[in-house]
Amino acid sequence: MPHYLWFTNKISPSCWIELERTMNNSGSTILQIDASARKTGSVTRELTSAMVTQLLDKSPDAKVLTRDVSQGLPFLDEDWVGANFTDSAERTAEQKLKLALSDTLVAELEAADTIVIGAPVYNFGIPAALKAWVDLIARARKTFQYTENGPEGLLKGKKAFVVAASGGTKVGSEIDFAVNYLKHILGFVGITDVTVVAADQLMMDPGNRDNALAQTRELAA
């Protein structure tokens, strides 16, 4: 049976214990990230759930971490930036607390072998809550580093699926600032094996939803 861990956007000791246990145990781990403002009727939530179900059919003993960023994540502020750029050995208790949620989000990525991201396209881009997640996990010296040859991602050897839904935007087109951006940022932190499942332009062709569901089954197999 799969082991599900549902994490909220608040830090607790039990959350860290469960996450550390997941990171230390053998076996595959799937991280499911949902961002849609809608809890019901959301195509991206339907697609992420379908993708994870299909992955579990293939690896029934896999652990599943779930992160619903639509519940709200804090935006970066001056105190967060100051804490982030303070050497870890010199951070105060307040600075460590300021970075605690970011540390947890990064640990979830580090623990995952497969990442499934639900990406609804809002006004040609990703939801603000998902952008907040990006800002909290894109950290120099933790998920990427600068070298003499340029930036290097540190989250290597992982597989990511970006499942997207849009009303009118064609995924991959010049007006798509959501999926193109997510593929870039994932590659920036080292996750270069990214597959896109698109239920796009649903206002023009509702059948694209069923096509995307069929694609999740094919990809997971």
KAHUMO-V322293 format. One record per run of one state. SS is the DSSP state (hx for helix, st for strand, lp for the rest). FROM is the first residue (numbers start at 0). LEN is the number of residues. Records with the same first field share a line. If there is no record, write none. Layout:
SS=FROM-LEN / FROM-LEN
This chain:
lp=0-2 / 7-5 / 24-4 / 34-8 / 58-4 / 71-6 / 84-3 / 90-2 / 98-1 / 111-2 / 120-1 / 122-2 / 125-2 / 137-2 / 140-3 / 147-2 / 153-5 / 165-13 / 188-4 / 199-8 / 220-1
st=2-5 / 28-6 / 62-6 / 113-7 / 121-1 / 124-1 / 139-1 / 143-4 / 149-4 / 158-7 / 192-7
hx=12-12 / 42-16 / 68-3 / 77-7 / 87-3 / 92-6 / 99-12 / 127-10 / 178-10 / 207-13
